[in-house]
Amino acid sequence: MMDSIPRQFMAWADRKPDATAFAVKQDGEWKQSTWKQYVEEVRLAARGFMALGLEPGQSVGIMGFNRPQWTMSDLAAMSSQGVPVGVYSSCSAKQTAYILGHAGARLAVVESGNVLDRVLSVRDELPDLKHVIVMDAEETPDGTMSWSALLEMGRSVEEEALEERLSAIRPDDLGTLIYTSGTTGPPKGSMLSHGNLAAATLMGRELLPVEIREDARLLSYLPMAHAAERALTLLGPSAFGVAIYYAESIERMPANLVEVQPDVFLGVPRVWEKIHAGLTAKLAEATGTKARVANWSRDVGLAYHSAVTSGGNPSPALKLKYALASKLLFSRIRAALGLSRAQVLLTGAAPISEEVLRDLASLDLPLREVYGQTEGSGPTTNNKPEATRWGSVGQPFAGVELKIADDDEILMRSDAVFQGYYKDAESTADVLRGGWLHTGDLGYLDEDGYLYVTGRKKEIIITAGGKNISPRNIEEAVKTHALVNEAVVIGDRKPFLSILVCLEPEAELPADEAKAKIWEHVERMNQNLSKVEQVKKIAVLPTVFSVEGGELTPTLKLRRSVIVDKYSREIDAIYG
């Protein structure tokens, strides 16, 4: 019998039945539920799915903001040998129909309101979809049922029937479908087996503290349909018994972070960039003694974390200075952010600049950059606490092999590499070749095995002069300016490179003044670039990129083709 994720999860009902498993904010207070309650409800939901006719191998769509019923639906689907399929709550009706239809979802568990409306608007296009369950409302529209009604149906199925399905799970069985966010075309469904998920979870143990506190907790707020959040909110806690606190909303996340004080916190680069910008602006207001204390503390913080992350042992004098700096500055910063008890701070899902990493380390916020892809079930490399090189994405997780192809593409293999793309043999054959996963990322390994990612093969810009240029590092350098919210390099088949810039919403300068300041920053940046990489012109856009506007994926990655089409007039003006 396989020690599957559902089995690992259910064991916590016996190991610590009365400990907190998850918490939600209700009426201004955090309401906690125990592992015994959590496991019992998942088992009842799994039996409910079976009562609704879910057969092994059939999929269950899940769509909505992070909440216990999302995670329970995922675990219940796997437990009953179904296949959970997360759908971003930001997906349009058309995108929702595509994913649920492509996956052949038999059941859908969705959030009330706009998400439910979108699903119902395309229900006639989904002949396989037999039942819609509303995860967060008792009063539901005709043709749907509430979560409590699902649980009640589960009582009609014997526990022994669920046990048979749990015992029948095999490593090669399909465990989940995770759809890419579609930066270059329609989303593809990555097939992750139960064996893949178990292997990835074991690797992910490296990201948790060496000793996990008895009351360890995480804050769940990133999209559950993404592999990284799913690993952090579902796989990790299921295997290691960590409690999940569900944020009330994206907008309330900063306040919830202060209330929860998690042991581990994962932020996408945009989250850390906002924290960095806020702290930088606040510290810039300091004068006199306060400014001198802040500057001294930052020098100490950078020296201390440079020593620790390189595997060295800070000198006794540096340790004393660090303790004093912690008392004077760092402890206040961490408390204000909600990171006082955080032992691990992670960044991933997109690139982050080395400057931001160094600045945050100087403020006692040392980030561990993690790199991976859905096709590898998440983990590929990470910077370890005492083996970090800023600018790299770290060394491979245990069990991961890497090599660099002749064209600089990063190749990887491990037990966590996916089975392929669902119903897409051609794309599968393109990325799984010779026993290696071809990631589509470009990079190199240094002499100590640290991986550096330099760009994406599909994002390479070929100028009119035939030069191949990766836009990633240029964009990250531009984004270090406090006025810049987002930056996109333009130059494919063009005589020179230019950049489209979005200003920070808080920027109070007129566009012309902001453009002049950013251009000064670009000119300094150009001094460190080769001639063909240098940016010749910039254009400040009158808007901010967003998921709703189509320029960003749900995980805040650039949709370059959409941006080029949408802002073609501005681009034409640059090269006109």
N, C-alpha and C positions, 0 to 999 in steps of 0.2 A: 504494500500500500504506500502510495506516494505521500511524502510530507509536504503537501501542497500549501499554498497560501491560505486557503480556507481552513485547512486543518491547523496550521500554525495559529491562525486567528482564534479559532474556537478553544484552543488549549488554555487561553488566558482566563476563561470562565472558571477553571479549576485552579490555576496558578495564583491568581489574585482576584477572586470574585467580587470583593467589595471595594476595590480600588477604582479611582476615576478612570473611565475609558474615553469619554468625550464630554464636552460642555457647550452649551449654547446660551446666548444672552436673551433673557426674557424679562420683560417688565423691569429693566434696569439692573438685573442681577444675573450672574452666571449660574445656570442650572446644570448640575452635574449628573451623569449617569454612569453606573458601574459596568465593569466588564461582564458580569453575569447578565445584566439587563441588555447590554449591547449584543452579546452572542445569542441570547434567547430571541431577540427581535429579528436578527439576521436569519436565524433558522426558520422562524415563522414566515418571514418574507419569502424565503426560498421555497417553502412548501406552498405559499400562495402562488408563486410563479408556476409551480407544478400543477396546482389546481386549475390554473388558467390555460393549461395545455402546453406549457413550454417543454419541448423535447431537447435531449442532449444535442449540442451543436447549434441550436437556434439562438439568435441574438436578441438582446434587450437594450434598447436605446435609453440613454439617461441624459437629461438636459435641464440645467438650472444652475443657480449659484450654489456654492459650497454649503452643505448642510448634512446632518446625519443621514437623512434618507437617501442622499446621493451615494454616500459610501456604503450604506446598507444594501442598496440596490445592486451595486457592483459586486459586493461579496456574496449576496444572495444568488445572483446570476451564476457566478463561478461555482458556488456550492451545489447548485442544481444542474451542473454541467452545461449551463448556458454560456453565452458569450457576451459580456458587457461591452457596450459601444458608447463612449462619451461623445456628446455633441456640444460644441461651444454655444453658450447661451446667446452670444452675439451673432450667431449665424442667421442669415436671412431665411425667409420661408423656402426659397429656392434651394439654398445650400442645405437646409435641414432635410428637405425632401430627397435631395441627392444622397446624403449620407445614410439616412434611414432606409431608403430604397435600395441602395447599393449593398448595404449590410443585410438586407432582408429581415429587418427587425420585426419580430412577432409581437413584442410588447414594448411600450415606451413609458418610462417614468419621468414625468416632467413637472416643472415648477408652474404654479398658477400665474395668471396675468398674461403678459405679452408672449412669453415662451409657449404657454398652452395654446394661445390664439394662433400662433404660427404653425404649430403642429396640426391643429384642427383644420386650418385653412388648406393644408395639403393632404389631408387624410385620404381623400378620394384617389390620390395619385399613388397610394401605398397599399396595394392589395394584400401584402403579407402582414400588415399591421392589424392585429386582431383586438388588442386592448390598450387603452391609455389610462395610466394611473397618475393621479395628481398627488405630488409628494407633500404638499404643504397647505391643503385646504380640505375641510370636511364637506362643504357644499360644492359639488362639482357639476359641470354641464352634463346633459344627456349624452349617453354613450361613453362616459368615462366613470372612473371609480376613485374613491379616496384611498389614501394609504391605510387607514384603519380598516377599510373594507377588504383590502388585500390581505391584511393580517388575519382578519376573521375567516377569510376563505382558506387560509393556510391551515386552520385547525381541522379541516376536512381531510387533510393528507397525513398519513401516519408518519411518525418520526423514522420508522424503519425504512420507509421509501426514500427519504432524504439520505439516510445513512448509506443506502445502496449506491446512490449516485455519488456521494462523497468518496466512497471506497473505489468507485470505478474510474476516478480521475487518473489519467496517465500523463507522464511527462510530455509526450508529443501531442496531447490533446490541445486544441485551440483554447487559450485562456482568455484572450481579449483581442479586440480590434481597436487600434488607436489610429485615427485619421489625422494625417498631416494638415496643417492649417492652410496649405495651398498657396505658397508664395509664387509659384511659377505655373500653376494650372489647377485643374480639379484635384481635390484632396484624394490621397491614396490611403487605403486601409492597411496598416501594418499588422501582420498576423504574429502575435506573441503567444507562444505556447505556455502551458503551466510550468514546464521545465525552464523556459526563458525567464519567467517571472521569479521563480525560486532562485535561480542563479543570480539575477540582477539584485534581488533583495539581499542575498548573502554578501555580494560585493558592496552594496550600499552601507553595510555596517561600518565601513571605514569613515563614513561621514558623520557618524554619531560620536558623542563623547566616549572616551575609553571606558569610563565607568558611568553608566546611565543611572541618574537619580531615580529613586523610587517614585517620586512625583513628577518625573520629567514630562514636559508638555511641548506641543507645537501649535503654531497658529496657522490655520488653513485659510487662504484667501486668493491664491492664484487659480486660474481655470482648471477644474478637475479633469477636463478633457485632455489636458496636456500631460505628457509622460512624466515630467518632473514633479508636478504637484501630486499626481496620482501616486508616484513612488513615495513621496514624503508624507502624504495624508493617509494613504491606504496600505501600501506594501510594508513600509518601515514600521508603523505602529502595530500592524498585524503580526509581524515577526518578532518585534522587540518590546511590545507592551507599553508603548508611549501614548500618553493621552493627547487627544486632538481637541483644540478649542477652535470653533468655527467663527470666523469674522462675521459681523453683521452685514457688511457690504464692503466693496472696494473703498468707498468714501470714508467709512468708519474704521478702516484697517489701522491707521496710525493711532487712533484712540484705543482701539482694542489691543494693539501691541503693548501699550503702556500698562493696560489692565492685566494682561495675561503674563507678561514677562517670560517668553518661551526660552527653552534651553537651546534650541536650534532654530535659526531663522534663515530662510531662503528668500532672497530678493533678486528679481531680474535686474539687469543693469540700470534700467530707467528708475527703479526704486532707489538704488544706491546713489545714482547721479543726483536725484532730487535731495536726498539726505545730505550729500556732499555739498551741493549748492547752498542749501539752507544753513549748514554749519559754517561754510566759508563766509557767507554774508553776515551771519551773526558775529563771528569772530572779528570780522573787519570793522565792526562798530566799536570794538574795544579800544581804549586809549590808556596812556600812562602805564601804571603798574599792572593793570589787568592785561594790557596788550603784551607787556614783557613776560608776564607769567604764562600767557597762552603760547607765545612763541617758544619760550624755554620748554614748556611741557611737550609741545609738538616735536621739538628736536629730540627730546628724551624718548618720546613714544616711537619715533621712527628708528632711532638707534636700537631701542630695546627689541622691537619686533623684527628688525633686520637681523639681529643676532639670533633670536629664537627661531625664526622661519628658515634660517640657513643651517640649522642643526647645531648652532653654537650655544654656549652657556654664557649669558650676560654676566659681566663682572659684578662683584658685590657692590661696588660703587654705583653701577648702572641700575642694579636692582633697587637700591635705596632711593635713587632719583626717580625711578619709575613709580615706586610706592608713594612718594610725595606728589608726583604729577597726577597720580590716580586720585589722591585726596583733593588736590586743588582743582582739577579740571575733568579728568576722564570719567570719574564716577558720576558727575553731574550730567555729562553728555549722555552716558548710557541710561541713566535714570529717566532723562527727558525723552529719550527715544523708545524706551521700553525694553532695553537690552541689558539690564543690570545683572541678570543671572544667565545670560546667553553664553554658552560655552563654545558654540560653533556658529560662525556667520558665513553663509554660502552665497555665491553668485553664479548664475549660469543661464542657459537658454539663448544667450546672445553675447556678443563681445563687449568687453568693458576696457576702458583705457588704463594703461599702466599708471598714468598720473593720478587718476581717481583712486586706484588701489593704494598707492603710496601715501596720498593725502589722508585717506581714511585710516591707514595703519598708524599714521602720526597722531591720530585722535583716538587711539586704542580701539579701533574697529578693524582688526585684521581679517580681510575676507579670504576665503578659500574658493578659488575659481574652479568650477567643475565643468567638464566637457563631455558631451555624449550626443546621441541621436535616438529617436524613437526606434529606428531599425535595430539598434543595439540594446533595446529595452531600457535605455537611459545611460548607465555608467560606462565611460570609456577611460577618462583620466581625471585626476584631481590633484590639487596642491594640498599636501599633507601638512599638519601643524608644524612639524620640524623639518619639512622638505618642500619649501615654497620658493618659486622664482616668479616674481611679478613680471607680467608680460607673457608668461607661458600658461598653459592650462594644466600643467602638472605632469605627473607620471601615471602610467596605467594602473587601474585597479588590479587587484590580485585576480589572475585568471584571464586577463586581457593581453593579447599580443597586438603589436602595432608594426607596420612598416610603411615606408614612403615609396610610392610608385615613381617610375621614371619621369612622369609629368607632374610630380610633387603632390599627387592626390594621397590623402591619408587613407590607409587600408587597415582594417581591424578584424580580429576574430576572437570569439569567446563563446561560452555556452549560452550567453544571453542574446546572441545574434538571432534575429527574427526568422520566421519560416518563409517570408516573402510577402508580396503585396496581394491582397485579396482580389481574386478574379482578374489578375493582371500578370500573366506569365512573362510578357515581354519586358515590363519594367523590372520584374524580379530577376530575370536573367541578366539585366543590365547592371544590377548592383551586387549580385551574388555571383562572383566569378572566381574559379580556382580556389575555392574554400575561404575566400576573403570577402568581407563587406566593403564595397567601394563607397566611401562616405560622401563623396562629392565635395569635401572640404580640401583645401590646399594647406600645406604646412611643412614643417621639418622637425626632426628630433635632434637635440643637442647631444654632446658627448656623454651626458649623464642620463639620457632617456627622457628628458623633459620635452613635452610636445608644444610647439608653437603653431598656432593656426593663423594663416596669412590671408585667407579669403575663401570664396566659393568658386568652383569651376564655372558654374552657370552665371556668376556675377562678373566675370572677367570682362573688362572694357577693352575693346580693340579700337585704338584711335585711327584716324584717317591715314596716319603714317605707319600703321601696322604694328604699333607697340601694344603689348599686353599689360594691362594695369589692373591690380586688385584695388577696389575702392575702399575696402574696410578700414585700413589704418589711417587713410586720409580723413575719412568721415569721423573716426573716433577722435582724431587730433582736433578737428574743427569743433566738435561737441564739448571739448573741455572749456570753451569760452562760456562764461556765466550767462550770456544773453541767448545762447543757442539751445533750442529744444531738440531739434532734429536737423540732420544734414544729409544730402544725397549728392553723390558725385555724378555728373553727366559728362559724357565724352565718347560714347560708342559711335564710331565712324565720323567723329568730329575732329577738327584740326587742333583742338586743345581741350583741357579739362576745365569744367566750371562746377559750381556747387549751388544747389537750391537749399536755402536755409529757412527754417521755421524758428521764430522767436519764442522765447519762454513767455507763457501767458502773463507772468508777473512783470515782464519788462515794461518799463514806463517811458522809455525814450521814444521819440518819433522814429519811424522806419529808416529815414535817411541817416540820422545820427547813429542808430544801431548798426546799420550797414557799414558805416565808416569805421566804427570800433571793431567790428568783426573782420573787416578787410585788413586792418592793422595786424590782427591776430593771424590771419591767413598768410600775410607777407612774412611774418616771423616763422610760421610753420614751413613755408616754401623753402626756407634756407636749409632745411634738413632733408629735402626731397631732391630726387634727381630731376633733371630738366623736364623730362616728359611727364613726370608726376605732378609738377607744379600747377597750382590752380591759377587761372588767368582772370576769371571773372566770377562774381557771385550775384545771386538774385535772392532778395528777401521776399518770401511768400506772405500773403496777407492772411494766412490761416495756420492752424496747427494740425499736423497729421493725426488721424484717429482711426480706430477700428470702424466706427460708424461711417466715416468718410471713404473707407475702402483702401486708404494708403498703408494701413498697418494690419498685420494678422492679429488674432486674439492674444498672441504672446508678444505683441509689439515689435515684430520684425517688419522690415520694409517690404512692401509689395512694389518692386521697382517698375514693373511693366505698367501697373496702374498709375503710378506717379508720373511716368514719362508721358502717358496718354493724357492724363488729367491736366498737366501743366505744360502741355505742348506749346501754348502761346508764349509763356514765359521763357521756355527753352529756345524757341525760334527767335525771340527778341535778343537773347544773349549772342546767338550766332548770326543774326541777321546782317 
